[in-house]
Amino acid sequence: MGHILADMAGNENIAALVDVAFATGEGKYHSLDDFTGGADCVIDFSNHKATEAVTSYCVKRNLPVLIASTGQTDDEMSMIHEAAKKIPVFISPNMSVGVALVADIAERVARLFGDCDIEMIEAHHNQKLDVPSGTALMLAKRLQEVRKDSSLNIGRHENGKRPENEIGIHSLRYGSEVGTHEIIFSNGLETITIRHDAKNRALFAKGALSAVKWLVNQKSGLYGMKDFIGG
C-alpha cells in the first residue's frame, strides 16, 4: 500500500517514505524520528503495532495523521484518542469511499427493514492477519448503532437456532482476494443484499489522498469516513 500510495501521490508531493526495512537516505527513512523536514500530514498504512510511534511523532510535530491500519488493541486505541485531543486524527480500517457509502446504506436498511436477520460475509487474501476484517467490524458497529441490543457472532460454528438479535460475521481467506464485503438482510419474506468488491488496492490510496485533503483543514479531534463523507 505504501508503494501504491506514493506512486499515486507523485514524488513531488511526498516529503518522506518511512519503513523499518529502509536504510536512511534518498528520501527514505528507517523511522519517523529520522525525518525532521517539513510535511502537511502523515499517512500510515503499516501495522497497528506502529500506533505509539506514529501518534507520538505526530503530536510532537503537530501534524495531522491518517491511520489506515487495522487490529488496534484497547491500549493502542487509547493512544489514538489521546492524540486526537491535540491534533486531527483520521482513522478508518477501509479508505474506500464505496465502503463508506455501503455503511450508510446498510445503516438505513437496518433501521427501516424491521426485525430482519443480518449476516455478513467478508473475503480477503490468504495472508491477511486479522479475522474478521477491520472493515467488517466497522460495518457491524454501524449496524449496532441502529440495533443497539444486537450481539456479534463471529464465525458461527455451533448447531442450534439463530438468536433473535444476532449479527453474524463469516470470514473467508483465499488467493489474492483484495476484499469483498457482503451484508444480507432477510425477514423471511424478502431479502436485501448489499455487496462491495474491491478490485484493486489503488482505491484505498485514492480514498486516503482525498481524505487527507479534507483532514488538513480540520481542528484537533477524531474523524472517520462517516465524517468525511458527510463533510
LUMGUTOR-56536 format. One line per 2 residues: number of its first residue (from 0); their letters; for each residue x, y, z of N, C-alpha, C, O, CB. Coordinates in steps of 0.001 Angstrom, whole numbers, plus 500000, padded with zeros to 6 digits. Glycine has a CB too. Example, Ala and Ser with C-alpha at 12.3 -4.5 7.8 and 13.67 -1.06 7.14 Angstrom:
REM residues 2
0	AS	513190 494310 507800 512300 495500 507800 513200 496700 507800 514236 496681 508465 511308 495527 509046  512850 497750 507080 513670 498940 507140 512900 500030 507870 513409 501138 508039 514084 499402 505725
REM end
This chain:
REM residues 231
0	MG	500825 498798 500000 500000 500000 500000 500859 501252 500000 500510 502247 499365 499067 500006 501203  501977 501209 500706 502855 502368 500737 503360 502743 499357 503368 503918 498988 504020 502108 501652
2	HI	503783 501745 498593 504265 501988 497234 503150 502507 496333 503367 503425 495543 504857 500709 496645  501965 501927 496448 500828 502368 495640 500477 503817 495965 500228 504621 495067 499607 501456 495875
4	LA	500460 504140 497255 500137 505495 497698 501157 506496 497168 500790 507562 496674 500080 505559 499228  502443 506148 497271 503497 507048 496806 503392 507269 495301 503548 508396 494829 504881 506485 497164
6	DM	503131 506212 494548 503009 506346 493094 501822 507231 492726 501914 508055 491816 502860 504964 492437  500721 507061 493426 499522 507833 493103 499670 509297 493500 499174 510186 492807 498307 507230 493793
8	AG	500351 509547 494614 500528 510926 495081 501522 511684 494219 501400 512897 494048 500991 510939 496533  502506 510978 493675 503544 511636 492884 504720 512048 493754 504530 512519 494875 502974 512854 492166
10	NE	505912 511878 493254 507119 512149 494042 507184 513567 494574 507707 513796 495664 508337 511880 493215  506653 514533 493810 506732 515929 494234 505873 516213 495457 506046 517243 496108 506317 516838 493101
12	NI	504957 515320 495775 504070 515526 496923 504453 514693 498141 503796 514785 499177 502656 515208 496533  505496 513889 498037 505920 513028 499127 507104 513656 499857 508170 513838 499270 506286 511629 498602
14	AA	506919 513987 501133 508005 514568 501924 509005 513492 502334 510212 513735 502346 507447 515278 503170  508502 512299 502671 509376 511219 503120 508638 509894 503054 507420 509836 503222 509883 511482 504550
16	LV	509388 508837 502808 508872 507474 502879 509528 506803 504074 510746 506870 504237 509146 506676 501550  508726 506158 504907 509247 505552 506138 508882 504077 506174 507722 503706 505999 508693 506277 507394
18	DV	509883 503243 506403 509674 501798 506514 510835 501228 507323 511988 501603 507108 509572 501111 505093  510535 500330 508245 511598 499752 509075 512613 498996 508234 513726 498735 508690 511005 498821 510126
20	AF	512237 498641 507007 513163 497907 506137 514100 498837 505376 515055 498372 504754 512387 497052 505152  513841 500151 505414 514667 501100 504672 515962 501409 505415 516028 501375 506644 513891 502391 504417
22	AT	516977 501706 504633 518178 502360 505168 517999 503847 504888 517554 504218 503802 519528 501787 504513  518338 504704 505849 518125 506140 505679 518885 506667 504468 520050 506331 504253 518553 506896 506939
24	GE	518210 507494 503687 518835 508116 502536 517888 508201 501359 516992 507370 501211 520071 507359 502144  518090 509222 500508 517314 509408 499283 515805 509464 499551 515021 508847 498829 517619 508285 498305
26	GK	515407 510195 500574 514004 510374 500881 513359 509200 501567 512148 509201 501786 513275 510665 499657  514158 508176 501921 513639 507008 502620 514233 506946 504019 515429 507174 504204 513950 505712 501838
28	YH	513397 506637 505000 513820 506674 506393 513409 505393 507119 512364 504803 506845 513225 507900 507099  514259 504990 508042 514026 503782 508821 512929 504000 509870 512173 503082 510186 515325 503333 509499
30	SL	512851 505211 510399 511835 505543 511390 511368 506978 511199 512065 507788 510588 512376 505338 512817  510200 507287 511717 509670 508641 511608 510586 509663 512250 510755 510762 511721 508302 508717 512236
32	DD	511176 509322 513374 512027 510271 514092 513255 510686 513282 513875 511709 513570 512468 509669 515411  513603 509890 512269 514744 510248 511426 514418 511405 510491 515323 512051 509963 515195 509044 510617
34	FT	513136 511668 510285 512735 512743 509380 512357 513977 510177 511463 513932 511022 511561 512302 508487  513044 515086 509902 512796 516338 510621 512382 517470 509681 512285 518623 510101 514040 516747 511398
36	GG	512139 517147 508423 511761 518161 507451 510306 518560 507551 509596 518155 508471 512048 517674 506073  509872 519356 506596 508505 519844 506595 507532 518849 505969 507896 518090 505072 508433 521155 505863
38	AD	506303 518861 506448 505244 517988 505920 503890 518548 506326 503799 519348 507258 505409 516523 506435  502859 518138 505644 501495 518568 505957 500759 517552 506814 499870 517918 507583 500718 518814 504679
40	CV	501121 516272 506690 500425 515221 507419 501222 513924 507310 502204 513838 506572 498981 515032 506879  500778 512922 508057 501340 511577 507984 500222 510621 507609 499131 510681 508177 502011 511159 509333
42	ID	500493 509734 506648 499557 508673 506281 500186 507349 506665 501293 507039 506223 499206 508712 504752  499499 506566 507479 500042 505300 507979 499211 504122 507500 498067 503944 507917 500103 505310 509508
44	FS	499800 503317 506619 499165 502089 506145 499929 500871 506653 499797 499789 506080 499092 502074 504603  500718 501016 507704 501646 499953 508093 500989 498859 508928 500424 497914 508377 502798 500541 508861
46	NH	501056 498979 510236 500595 497935 511150 500193 498596 512456 500773 499607 512851 501697 496847 511385  499200 498027 513126 498727 498637 514372 499832 498742 515425 499731 499558 516341 497564 497835 514933
48	KA	500886 497925 515305 501977 497977 516274 502762 499282 516183 503538 499612 517080 502913 496800 516067  502556 500023 515095 503233 501313 514931 502448 502458 515557 502874 503610 515474 503460 501599 513457
50	TE	501323 502170 516176 500438 503216 516694 501149 504173 517631 501034 505388 517472 499268 502596 517407  501880 503650 518603 502544 504515 519574 503557 505431 518898 503595 506629 519176 503232 503678 520646
52	AV	504379 504868 518009 505397 505663 517325 504763 506736 516445 505223 507878 516423 506299 504760 516481  503718 506372 515729 503079 507308 514804 502370 508430 515547 502538 509600 515201 502088 506574 513908
54	TS	501586 508098 516553 500828 509131 517268 501748 510062 518058 501530 511273 518082 499812 508482 518212  502772 509505 518703 503671 510358 519486 504453 511302 518576 504668 512464 518922 504642 509499 520317
56	YC	504874 510810 517424 505602 511655 516470 504710 512782 515966 505139 513934 515915 506121 510816 515282  503492 512468 515599 502600 513477 515036 502200 514523 516072 502065 515702 515742 501357 512815 514466
58	VK	502011 514102 517313 501715 515064 518379 502920 515985 518586 502771 517199 518724 501351 514329 519707  504096 515398 518606 505318 516188 518807 505531 517189 517677 505979 518312 517912 506535 515266 518918
60	RN	505210 516782 516454 505402 517662 515291 504152 518474 514962 504173 519290 514041 505805 516838 514076  503060 518260 515704 501783 518930 515457 501300 518688 514025 500917 519618 513316 501913 520437 515722
62	LP	501329 517422 513620 500927 517040 512271 499640 516216 512303 499511 515318 513136 502050 516249 511582  498702 516497 511428 497543 515609 511293 498020 514223 510868 499065 514084 510232 496516 516179 510262
64	VL	497245 513200 511227 497632 511842 510854 496411 511055 510401 495342 511130 511008 498324 511129 512031  496590 510302 509324 495563 509391 508843 496059 507972 509092 497103 507573 508575 495240 509631 507322
66	IA	495311 507213 509883 495692 505857 510252 494771 504877 509531 493563 504847 509766 495625 505655 511796  495371 504073 508644 494588 503126 507851 494960 501680 508153 494625 500774 507390 494777 503404 506371
68	ST	495651 501466 509263 495962 500107 509691 494768 499562 510486 493859 500312 510842 497278 500072 510549  494778 498259 510758 493679 497633 511483 494207 496788 512639 495410 496553 512750 492833 496770 510537
70	GQ	493306 496340 513485 493680 495427 514563 494181 496090 515824 494829 495434 516640 494708 494509 514083  493902 497388 516016 494388 498096 517198 493867 497469 518488 492701 497087 518585 493981 499561 517133
72	TD	494747 497372 519468 494360 496902 520795 493666 498038 521544 493640 499174 521069 495599 496387 521591  493109 497733 522704 492470 498773 523519 493480 499848 523905 493158 501036 523883 491838 498159 524786
74	DE	494697 499443 524257 495732 500415 524620 496081 501303 523437 496270 502510 523593 496989 499699 525129  496165 500711 522262 496507 501494 521079 495374 502453 520711 495631 503569 520261 496822 500565 519898
76	MS	494136 502029 520897 493018 502942 520650 493033 504093 521643 492663 505216 521300 491682 502193 520730  493455 503822 522868 493573 504892 523863 494628 505912 523427 494444 507113 523620 493933 504306 525253
78	MI	495723 505443 522843 496759 506347 522326 496193 507232 521221 496494 508424 521154 497970 505544 521796  495375 506645 520362 494778 507394 519262 493816 508459 519794 493810 509589 519306 494044 506442 518301
80	HE	493010 508102 520785 492073 509059 521372 492817 510195 522077 492392 511349 522011 491134 508348 522361  493920 509875 522746 494711 510909 523417 495328 511859 522394 495339 513073 522597 495815 510270 524285
82	AA	495840 511308 521297 496438 512142 520253 495394 513067 519641 495696 514208 519293 497079 511267 519161  494169 512576 519509 493103 513359 518883 492702 514579 519714 492023 515477 519217 491889 512482 518652
84	KK	493120 514606 520971 492847 515787 521787 493755 516954 521390 493497 518103 521750 493030 515458 523274  494826 516642 520640 495821 517662 520313 495980 517904 518819 496372 518996 518409 497143 517276 520890
86	IP	495679 516891 517996 495854 517012 516548 494657 516362 515839 493935 515572 516448 497200 516351 516090  494445 516688 514565 493412 515974 513807 493881 514541 513525 494968 514334 512987 493087 516719 512472
88	VF	493061 513567 513888 493374 512154 513656 492225 511531 512874 491069 511590 513291 493613 511390 515008  492555 510942 511749 491569 510244 510916 491896 508764 510984 493016 508367 510664 491578 510766 509422
90	IS	490946 507943 511394 491183 506507 511443 490052 505779 510739 488875 506048 510980 491319 506021 512899  490422 504860 509871 489440 504038 509186 490105 502736 508759 491200 502760 508197 488837 504785 507964
92	PN	489460 501600 509018 490017 500320 508576 489884 500119 507075 490467 499189 506517 489337 499181 509302  489124 500981 506421 488938 500878 504981 488786 502282 504410 487866 503010 504784 487701 499994 504632
94	MS	489682 502663 503508 489677 504013 502970 488866 504131 501680 488962 505139 500981 491090 504465 502723  488078 503124 501363 487237 503158 500171 486008 504040 500398 485273 503857 501368 486807 501736 499778
96	VG	485795 504988 499500 484583 505808 499562 483360 504918 499334 482304 505150 499922 484632 506960 498508  483504 503894 498474 482410 502969 498224 481975 502232 499478 480779 502062 499716 482808 501979 497168
98	VA	482943 501789 500288 482615 501105 501541 481904 502058 502499 480988 501654 503214 483890 500537 502199  482326 503315 502513 481662 504307 503370 480208 504475 502960 479334 504625 503814 482392 505664 503304
100	LV	479944 504451 501655 478570 504552 501182 477778 503292 501540 476602 503374 501894 478543 504786 499663  478426 502126 501448 477777 500876 501849 477361 500941 503312 476264 500516 503672 478713 499675 501614
102	AD	478244 501477 504156 477938 501596 505582 476705 502473 505806 475847 502146 506625 479143 502174 506342  476623 503578 505082 475469 504465 505216 474180 503763 504774 473145 503863 505434 475683 505747 504393
104	IA	474264 503055 503650 473082 502353 503143 472658 501240 504098 471474 501069 504387 473359 501774 501746  473650 500483 504585 473347 499363 505487 472693 499851 506771 471772 499215 507284 474624 498581 505820
106	ER	473160 500964 507282 472564 501522 508498 471106 501896 508251 470257 501680 509116 473358 502755 508977  470813 502450 507091 469442 502829 506756 468558 501591 506598 467415 501575 507054 469416 503668 505466
108	VA	469096 500551 505949 468314 499320 505781 468007 498698 507138 466878 498276 507389 469069 498309 504889  469008 498639 508012 468804 498053 509336 467745 498803 510128 467012 498214 510921 470110 498036 510110
110	RL	467676 500101 509904 466705 500924 510632 465289 500729 510106 464335 500731 510884 467088 502395 510540  465142 500560 508794 463815 500582 508174 463263 499213 507803 462084 499093 507472 463860 501423 506956
112	FG	464104 498171 507854 463674 496872 507345 463132 495954 508429 463073 494742 508227 464815 496198 506649  462744 496488 509549 462074 495713 510583 462970 494694 511267 464185 494874 511349 460904 495016 509998
114	DC	462367 493636 511751 463091 492637 512537 463738 491592 511635 463427 490404 511724 462148 491959 513535  464617 492032 510789 465272 491112 509866 466514 490487 510497 467104 491037 511426 465646 491837 508573
116	DI	466895 489327 509969 468174 488721 510332 469271 489400 509524 469069 489757 508363 468165 487176 510081  470448 489577 510151 471562 490225 509470 472777 489304 509511 473206 488868 510579 471889 491600 510117
118	EM	473315 489019 508347 474527 488213 508222 475523 488953 507340 475132 489657 506409 474209 486807 507637  476810 488794 507634 477851 489446 506850 478908 488421 506453 479313 487587 507261 478491 490611 507642
120	IE	479345 488494 505204 480424 487644 504704 481543 488545 504205 481303 489447 503403 479922 486687 503569  482764 488308 504673 483910 489090 504185 484985 488136 503688 485235 487096 504297 484476 490023 505302
122	AH	485621 488500 502571 486659 487665 501973 487898 488497 501685 487801 489615 501178 486149 486997 500683  489079 487940 502014 490350 488608 501763 491412 487580 501365 491170 486374 501387 490804 489404 503011
124	HN	492583 488082 501004 493703 487228 500591 494165 486327 501736 493867 486585 502902 494875 488089 500096  494880 485289 501395 495224 484258 502382 496334 484637 503350 496711 483830 504200 495617 483024 501676
126	QK	496868 485859 503236 497901 486304 504167 497387 487351 505153 498154 487856 505973 499078 486863 503399  496108 487678 505081 495566 488704 505986 495603 488207 507423 495235 487066 507703 494118 489082 505589
128	LD	496049 489070 508334 496293 488654 509713 495043 488679 510584 494811 487742 511349 497337 489533 510325  494228 489739 510483 493114 489884 511422 491832 489254 510888 491516 489348 509702 492875 491355 511726
130	VP	491106 488609 511797 489833 487964 511496 488850 488297 512608 489159 488051 513774 490002 486422 511339  487666 488851 512295 487264 489297 510961 488008 490568 510552 488775 491128 511336 485751 489536 510916
132	SG	487781 491003 509355 488461 492207 508870 488033 493435 509660 486938 493480 510222 488178 492419 507381  488914 494428 509693 488554 495682 510350 487344 496335 509699 486540 496978 510373 489728 496640 510328
134	TA	487219 496169 508390 486068 496730 507682 484776 496059 508122 483763 496729 508323 486246 496582 506169  484809 494726 508273 483621 494012 508730 483203 494487 510117 482014 494669 510382 483875 492500 508743
136	LM	484176 494688 511001 483863 495167 512350 483319 496589 512312 482420 496938 513078 485106 495104 513244  483871 497409 511416 483362 498776 511270 481916 498759 510789 481082 499501 511308 484239 499580 510290
138	LA	481616 497921 509803 480244 497810 509303 479306 497289 510393 478180 497765 510534 480194 496884 508075  479784 496308 511159 478973 495762 512253 478686 496830 513302 477581 496894 513841 479682 494560 512903
140	KR	479673 497664 513592 479477 498737 514568 478416 499717 514091 477603 500194 514882 480795 499475 514828  478426 500018 512794 477402 500919 512249 476016 500287 512377 475043 500981 512673 477703 501256 510766
142	LQ	475922 498975 512155 474645 498285 512298 474178 498282 513748 472985 498397 514028 474753 496855 511781  475144 498148 514679 474791 498130 516100 474360 499501 516603 473713 499598 517645 475963 497632 516922
144	EV	474709 500560 515879 474211 501877 516245 472691 501937 516077 472007 502715 516743 474892 502966 515396  472176 501093 515168 470729 501001 514957 470138 499877 515801 469122 500067 516470 470410 500773 513466
146	RK	470767 498717 515770 470329 497553 516554 471113 497518 517857 472036 496718 518008 470525 496221 515754  470758 498364 518779 471559 498571 519977 471615 497352 520897 472532 497237 521710 471022 499738 520736
148	DS	470652 496447 520781 470645 495261 521637 471219 494038 520918 471089 492914 521403 469224 494965 522111  471849 494254 519770 472366 493128 518988 473726 492669 519514 474454 493434 520147 472479 493515 517505
150	SL	474050 491412 519239 475352 490845 519589 475990 490291 518329 475290 489964 517370 475217 489736 520678  477318 490182 518321 478042 489665 517166 478355 488192 517365 478791 487781 518440 479335 490463 516928
152	NI	478135 487409 516338 478531 486004 516332 479571 485856 515230 479233 485818 514047 477292 485036 516108  480835 485772 515623 481929 485750 514657 482321 484307 514367 482836 483606 515238 483146 486553 515179
154	GR	482073 483868 513129 482424 482515 512733 481538 481467 513373 482034 480592 514084 483850 482240 513076  480243 481534 513139 479310 480594 513740 479756 479156 513489 480030 478776 512351 477897 480818 513191
156	HE	479826 478365 514547 480327 477001 514401 479523 475984 515213 479912 474819 515304 481778 476944 514814  478418 476413 515796 477616 475509 516615 476233 475332 516008 475731 476223 515323 477506 476035 518053
158	NG	475622 474190 516259 474256 473944 515801 473273 474670 516718 473621 475076 517827 473950 472420 515764  472050 474824 516238 471042 475457 517073 470354 476599 516367 470759 477010 515279 471658 475948 518347
160	KR	469313 477107 516991 468561 478205 516410 469376 479493 516442 470246 479680 517292 467236 478395 517149  469073 480363 515506 469744 481658 515432 469096 482604 516435 467884 482814 516387 469678 482247 513989
162	PE	469893 483185 517355 469325 484148 518305 468680 485331 517574 469081 485682 516464 470417 484655 519269  467704 485921 518195 466892 486946 517537 467700 488172 517131 467529 488679 516022 465768 487368 518446
164	NE	468573 488654 518006 469253 489931 517750 470728 489757 517411 471567 490568 517803 469119 490836 518956  471029 488702 516687 472412 488404 516355 472804 489007 515008 471991 489083 514087 472634 486899 516340
166	IG	474070 489436 514910 474665 489807 513631 475808 488831 513391 476796 488828 514124 475164 491313 513620  475670 488009 512367 476690 487004 512084 477765 487553 511151 477456 488268 510197 476051 485760 511472
168	IH	479024 487220 511422 480134 487622 510564 480941 486381 510206 481364 485633 511088 481033 488693 511263  481151 486166 508922 481847 484986 508437 483031 485419 507574 482875 486263 506692 480886 484067 507637
170	SL	484199 484858 507816 485422 485271 507141 485937 484180 506207 486015 483011 506585 486493 485632 508164  486283 484573 504995 486890 483685 504013 488278 484213 503677 488470 485422 503554 486008 483570 502732
172	RY	489247 483309 503527 490614 483685 503183 491095 482798 502043 491212 481582 502192 491558 483567 504417  491375 483431 500888 491835 482635 499758 492574 483504 498736 492243 484672 498532 490649 481925 499092
174	GS	493574 482906 498106 494279 483520 496991 494747 484931 497256 495285 485234 498321 493414 483520 495802  494538 485794 496273 494972 487194 496364 493782 488147 496409 493878 489298 495983 495877 487549 495180
176	EV	492664 487657 496928 491440 488459 497034 491718 489798 497727 492236 489828 498843 490353 487679 497807  491377 490891 497065 491633 492230 497609 490704 492536 498769 491141 493036 499804 491474 493293 496521
178	GT	489429 492238 498600 488484 492492 499691 487047 492542 499209 486699 493357 498356 488828 493786 500385  486220 491676 499754 484790 491670 499443 484006 491677 500748 484326 490937 501678 484405 490433 498570
180	HE	482981 492516 500811 482108 492561 501982 480662 492527 501514 480243 493342 500692 482382 493830 502844  479911 491586 502040 478517 491403 501662 477658 491356 502923 477948 490602 503851 478333 490109 500818
182	II	476609 492161 502950 475680 492184 504085 474322 491719 503599 473795 492231 502612 475586 493611 504722  473757 490745 504298 472479 490145 503915 471440 490452 504983 471642 490167 506163 472621 488609 503713
184	FS	470330 491034 504559 469204 491334 505445 468013 490491 504979 467636 490558 503810 468855 492879 505438  467419 489702 505874 466275 488886 505474 465251 488807 506597 465596 488588 507758 466731 487478 505075
186	NG	463985 488988 506231 462898 488862 507214 462026 487637 506952 460959 487490 507548 462031 490119 507203  462483 486757 506056 461726 485565 505736 460800 485733 504555 460426 484752 503912 460945 485146 506911
188	LE	460427 486958 504263 459557 487259 503134 460339 487835 501960 459996 487607 500800 458468 488227 503557  461379 488573 502273 462227 489163 501235 463627 489368 501778 463829 489431 502991 461640 490503 500732
190	TI	464588 489471 500882 465994 489592 501247 466618 490761 500504 466397 490941 499306 466756 488286 500941  467398 491551 501225 468181 492640 500639 469658 492301 500845 470080 491968 501953 467813 494039 501287
192	TI	470428 492389 499776 471858 492123 499860 472637 493339 499376 472367 493869 498298 472234 490874 499035  473599 493776 500173 474483 494884 499809 475894 494321 499719 476363 493666 500650 474400 496072 500852
194	RH	476569 494572 498609 477889 493972 498409 478870 494989 497838 478529 495779 496958 477790 492757 497478  480091 494951 498358 481158 495790 497823 482350 494907 497489 482809 494128 498324 481559 496908 498832
196	DA	482848 495033 496260 484027 494293 495815 485154 495267 495513 485002 496159 494678 483703 493431 494569  486273 495101 496183 487453 495896 495882 488251 495180 494799 488660 494035 494987 488320 496131 497158
198	KN	488473 495841 493674 489156 495218 492544 490653 495496 492520 491426 494727 491949 488544 495690 491261  491055 496595 493142 492461 496991 493108 492767 497815 494346 491973 498670 494739 492793 497790 491815
200	RA	493920 497559 494964 494275 498276 496195 494471 499773 495980 494513 500541 496941 495536 497688 496783  494590 500182 494731 494748 501608 494442 493546 502416 494931 493679 503608 495204 494945 501824 492940
202	LF	492380 501787 495044 491199 502526 495504 491367 503006 496942 490815 504041 497315 489947 501651 495390  492135 502255 497765 492363 502669 499148 493294 503882 499202 493110 504784 500019 492954 501505 499969
204	AK	494297 503888 498315 495201 505037 498234 494450 506277 497763 494646 507372 498290 496378 504736 497286  493588 506094 496767 492801 507220 496255 491921 507800 497347 491821 509019 497486 491940 506782 495062
206	GA	491283 506931 498124 490444 507403 499223 491239 508123 500288 490794 509136 500829 489705 506251 499841  492435 507595 500597 493286 508214 501618 493720 509609 501191 493699 510538 501998 494520 507342 501895
208	LS	494111 509765 499937 494560 511072 499456 493414 512083 499466 493621 513257 499773 495143 510949 498041  492221 511632 499134 491061 512528 499188 490755 512933 500626 490459 514096 500900 489829 511856 498553
210	AV	490827 511966 501546 490527 512250 502948 491547 513190 503563 491198 514039 504383 490471 510962 503746  492808 513043 503171 493866 513893 503726 493651 515351 503341 493876 516246 504157 495245 513419 503244
212	KW	493222 515598 502118 492963 516972 501690 491899 517622 502568 491929 518827 502815 492526 517004 500218  490965 516807 503032 489918 517289 503941 490454 517412 505360 490152 518380 506058 488700 516347 503915
214	LV	491255 516428 505793 491721 516367 507178 492597 517547 507561 492496 518049 508680 492477 515091 507406  493455 518000 506654 494413 519062 506999 493709 520383 507306 494336 521306 507825 495414 519263 505856
216	NQ	492437 520486 506997 491681 521707 507294 490793 521565 508523 489992 522452 508814 490833 522090 506104  490929 520447 509252 490100 520211 510426 490833 520589 511717 492061 520664 511754 489668 518747 510477
218	KS	490062 520819 512750 490611 521059 514081 491000 519728 514706 490694 518667 514163 489593 521814 514979  491674 519787 515847 492009 518553 516556 490733 517771 516845 489680 518354 517104 492775 518858 517873
220	GL	490836 516456 516797 489675 515609 517015 489852 514285 516315 490808 514089 515565 488406 516297 516533  488927 513374 516560 488968 512045 515967 487917 511970 514860 486738 512238 515091 488728 510942 517044
222	YG	488358 511602 513657 487487 511592 512494 487534 510227 511803 488457 509438 512009 487888 512708 511514  486515 509971 510977 486467 508742 510207 485765 508999 508887 485442 510139 508556 485759 507628 510993
224	MK	485531 507933 508134 484932 508070 506810 483524 508665 506889 483101 509374 505976 484888 506712 506109  482803 508385 507963 481454 508943 508102 481519 510468 508164 480683 511151 507574 480756 508380 509367
226	DF	482510 511000 508877 482690 512464 508950 483087 513025 507593 482590 514068 507167 483759 512834 510005  483988 512320 506923 484481 512777 505617 483371 512794 504576 483203 513778 503855 485626 511884 505138
228	IG	482617 511708 504499 481525 511646 503516 480467 512694 503808 479917 513317 502899 480887 510252 503506  480192 512876 505091 479177 513857 505483 479677 515279 505381 478890 516213 505229 478713 513590 506888
230	G	481026 515450 505466 481589 516794 505486 481952 517330 504140 482437 518457 504034 482773 516821 506333
REM end
